Amino acid sequence: MLNIAMLKSAKLIFSCACATALFTGCATAQKNTDDIFTHWPAGGSPDEIGKRVAENFAARKFDFQTNPKRESVIYPE
């Protein structure tokens, strides 16, 4: 029959083993990220995409500017 002290001890050992496995696995699974964020396809770099999004947004009118029922900017805009 298991008593409370044995259960607590087993739970602590299991927790420590899981934490060790987790941290060891994370430390060994890291990849070199230097190459990931340097080679972008044509038109796919963050600068180019950000510029296109900003130009698209700036060219649009808000709903309150085109809809006489609106008096201010609403959340979805």
C-alpha positions in Angstrom: 0.0 0.0 0.0 1.3 3.4 -0.9 1.3 6.1 1.7 1.1 9.9 1.2 4.9 10.4 1.6 5.7 7.9 -1.1 3.2 9.5 -3.5 4.6 13.0 -2.9 8.1 11.7 -3.4 7.1 10.0 -6.6 5.3 13.1 -7.9 8.4 15.2 -7.1 10.7 12.8 -8.9 8.4 12.6 -11.9 8.1 16.4 -12.1 11.9 16.9 -12.0 12.4 14.2 -14.7 9.8 15.9 -16.9 11.3 19.4 -16.4 14.8 18.0 -17.1 13.6 16.3 -20.3 11.8 19.5 -21.4 14.7 21.8 -20.9 17.2 19.4 -22.3 15.1 18.9 -25.4 14.5 22.6 -25.9 18.2 23.3 -25.6 19.3 20.7 -28.2 16.4 21.4 -30.7 17.5 25.0 -31.4 18.4 25.8 -35.0 20.5 28.5 -36.4 18.0 31.3 -37.1 20.5 33.6 -38.9 19.7 32.2 -42.3 15.9 32.0 -41.8 15.3 35.7 -41.7 17.8 36.9 -44.4 16.7 35.3 -47.7 13.2 36.6 -48.7 11.4 35.8 -52.0 10.9 38.7 -54.4 8.2 41.0 -52.9 8.1 39.0 -49.6 10.4 40.9 -47.3 8.9 42.5 -44.2 9.8 46.0 -45.6 8.1 45.4 -48.9 4.9 43.9 -47.4 4.7 46.6 -44.8 5.0 49.3 -47.4 2.2 47.7 -49.5 -0.1 47.4 -46.5 0.5 51.0 -45.4 -0.1 52.3 -48.9 -3.3 50.3 -49.3 -4.5 51.5 -45.9 -3.6 55.2 -46.5 -5.4 55.2 -49.9 -8.8 54.1 -48.3 -11.3 56.4 -46.8 -12.9 55.7 -43.5 -16.6 54.8 -43.3 -17.5 58.0 -41.6 -16.1 59.9 -44.6 -18.3 58.1 -47.1 -21.3 57.0 -45.0 -23.5 59.9 -43.7 -24.8 57.7 -40.9 -21.4 57.4 -39.3 -20.0 60.3 -37.2 -16.7 58.8 -36.2 -14.2 56.0 -36.9 -15.4 52.6 -35.8 -13.4 49.7 -34.4 -13.2 47.5 -37.6 -11.5 50.3 -39.4 
